[in-house]
Amino acid sequence: MDITDLERLIKSRRSIRRWKPVEVPEEMLKKAVELATWAPNGGNYQGWYFVIVKNRETIVRIADAVQSVADRIATWPEAKTWEEDVKRYQKNTSFFRKAPAVIGVFISDYRSVMDKVLLARESMDPIASRIMGFRRTAPTAIQSASAAATTMLLVFHQMGLGAIWLASPLMAKPEIETLLDVPSEMSLVCLIAVGYPDESPQKDRRSVDEVMKVI
Ligand SMILES: Cc1cc2nc3c(=O)[nH]c(=O)nc-3n(C[C@H](O)[C@H](O)[C@H](O)COP(=O)(O)O)c2cc1C
């Protein structure tokens, strides 16, 4: 693959929210997860865990759990301030119930040696506490899971599948962790819904010059 093929792959990937009602072969799902485990990750600690959900009833139960939290939030008086946006969010929040497959991406906590030193000291030293605060703004575990999720989306796209990264299901984190019966140290980061695409959405990007500088 030369750089133009890679560029085409990266630029033609879009988030897909509508799928054909066709099953995705399990081998494809497993291959995508396997390739995702080759993503860079902090200290190569590989603290991730993936649950491939093909069972329709389980996908529906996850979607119901997410919808129920979104419905509850929409009833709060604070939601009135952004009523239209909240209603739109509420309406679109569980569209993944129709996805032929969903992959739960989980991660366990990661502590580098620096984290261990800082954690041991933070309660008595404001400088250690401040530095630990910086690390908490971008946890290595979440960065690692995100690298895996990104890799998976590109693999699915190359396979001719359409996928989407979903953070909104985090609203129902405990319900999903229970439904998917993951080890207790595993924490949900996102879901990836996938299937054969039934839409071809277009998206643009800001010019790179707006978001980059060279010094
Ligand atoms: C961290 C993250 C969380 C996302 N969460 C959601 C989500 O909860 N619901 C949704 O419909 N799309 C979600 N998306 C998809 C984005 O809306 C999408 O990537 C963005 O609009 C750019 O479109 P593209 O992926 O087609 O380029 C998420 C994407 C990322 C990277």
Ligand as a Chemical Component Dictionary entry (heavy atoms), coordinates in Angstrom:
data_LIG
# 
_chem_comp.id                   LIG 
_chem_comp.type                 NON-POLYMER 
_chem_comp.pdbx_formal_charge   0 
_chem_comp.three_letter_code    LIG 
# 
loop_
_chem_comp_atom.comp_id 
_chem_comp_atom.atom_id 
_chem_comp_atom.alt_atom_id 
_chem_comp_atom.type_symbol 
_chem_comp_atom.charge 
_chem_comp_atom.model_Cartn_x 
_chem_comp_atom.model_Cartn_y 
_chem_comp_atom.model_Cartn_z 
_chem_comp_atom.pdbx_ordinal 
LIG C1  C1  C 0 -14.770 10.081 20.774 1  
LIG C2  C2  C 0 -15.913 10.030 19.801 2  
LIG C3  C3  C 0 -17.199 9.885  20.279 3  
LIG C4  C4  C 0 -18.293 9.822  19.387 4  
LIG N1  N1  N 0 -19.537 9.603  19.890 5  
LIG C5  C5  C 0 -20.594 9.574  19.057 6  
LIG C6  C6  C 0 -21.884 9.327  19.555 7  
LIG O1  O1  O 0 -22.074 9.102  20.734 8  
LIG N2  N2  N 0 -22.924 9.338  18.673 9  
LIG C7  C7  C 0 -22.738 9.559  17.334 10 
LIG O2  O2  O 0 -23.724 9.544  16.584 11 
LIG N3  N3  N 0 -21.496 9.758  16.826 12 
LIG C8  C8  C 0 -20.423 9.766  17.638 13 
LIG N4  N4  N 0 -19.144 9.931  17.138 14 
LIG C9  C9  C 0 -18.953 10.082 15.688 15 
LIG C10 C10 C 0 -18.685 11.540 15.322 16 
LIG O3  O3  O 0 -19.916 12.252 15.341 17 
LIG C11 C11 C 0 -18.035 11.602 13.940 18 
LIG O4  O4  O 0 -16.775 10.961 13.994 19 
LIG C12 C12 C 0 -17.816 13.049 13.474 20 
LIG O5  O5  O 0 -19.043 13.692 13.245 21 
LIG C13 C13 C 0 -16.990 13.114 12.182 22 
LIG O6  O6  O 0 -17.633 12.360 11.157 23 
LIG P1  P1  P 0 -16.854 11.182 10.394 24 
LIG O7  O7  O 0 -16.481 10.134 11.422 25 
LIG O8  O8  O 0 -17.839 10.641 9.388  26 
LIG O9  O9  O 0 -15.645 11.764 9.761  27 
LIG C14 C14 C 0 -18.065 9.954  17.992 28 
LIG C15 C15 C 0 -16.744 10.067 17.522 29 
LIG C16 C16 C 0 -15.685 10.084 18.423 30 
LIG C17 C17 C 0 -14.273 10.136 17.882 31 
# 
loop_
_chem_comp_bond.comp_id 
_chem_comp_bond.atom_id_1 
_chem_comp_bond.atom_id_2 
_chem_comp_bond.value_order 
_chem_comp_bond.pdbx_ordinal 
LIG C1  C2  SING 1  
LIG C2  C3  SING 2  
LIG C2  C16 DOUB 3  
LIG C3  C4  DOUB 4  
LIG C4  N1  SING 5  
LIG C4  C14 SING 6  
LIG N1  C5  DOUB 7  
LIG C5  C6  SING 8  
LIG C5  C8  SING 9  
LIG C6  O1  DOUB 10 
LIG C6  N2  SING 11 
LIG N2  C7  SING 12 
LIG C7  O2  DOUB 13 
LIG C7  N3  SING 14 
LIG N3  C8  DOUB 15 
LIG C8  N4  SING 16 
LIG N4  C9  SING 17 
LIG N4  C14 SING 18 
LIG C9  C10 SING 19 
LIG C10 O3  SING 20 
LIG C10 C11 SING 21 
LIG C11 O4  SING 22 
LIG C11 C12 SING 23 
LIG C12 O5  SING 24 
LIG C12 C13 SING 25 
LIG C13 O6  SING 26 
LIG O6  P1  SING 27 
LIG P1  O7  DOUB 28 
LIG P1  O8  SING 29 
LIG P1  O9  SING 30 
LIG C14 C15 DOUB 31 
LIG C15 C16 SING 32 
LIG C16 C17 SING 33 
# 
